[in-house]
Amino acid sequence: MLYEDECSLSNTATVSYCWSKKGTQPQVVCKQRNRERQTVFGSYNYGTGQITVSFADRGNSYSFKKHLKKVLRTYKTAPKIIMVLDNVAYHHAKRINAWLEKNPKLELFFLPPYSPDLNAVERAWWYMRKKITHNRFIKTLKDRKIAFWKMFSHFLKPNSELKKVCEINY
């Protein structure tokens, strides 16, 4: 079972809470002249902690289909793949449905609308933002992607760290 979701990765810092001296407002230096952004697709294996990641300039049915193909290559020996995901429009595109009919090994299971708490990979994105984007200035998207891969490279194989981060506890 995989949980799939997308997030944006950019060269801009995300502002988050932090400790500071009482009465002073913390500041994040941001001198970007142009904003760079890419969509990150992630499919998290709930059983092993492994994540499959793809980058695209835009999130759409073409880039989503490309990510699904990568998932099939990653899990080529699995007899069946059930992917849990949200209801963004391009997940339901005719192109995707037609492709899925030809690839019955992969089955999509859609979460109820507005229920990100039920998608385990959302926690991977939270963890990533906490570690590499919150309150951190970086000049280019290339530099941000380097930080991303430094963090995520060992999550591409089964691991216990991401598994702990992505556990759903209610």
Secondary structure by P-SEA (a helix, b strand, c coil): cbbbbbbbbccbbbbbbbbccccbbbbbbbbccbbbbbbbbbbbcccccbbbbbbbccccaaaaaaaaaaaaaaaccccbbbbbbccccccccaaaaaaaaacccbbbbbccccccccccaaaaaaaaaaccccccccccaaaaaaaaaaaccccccccaaaaaaacccc
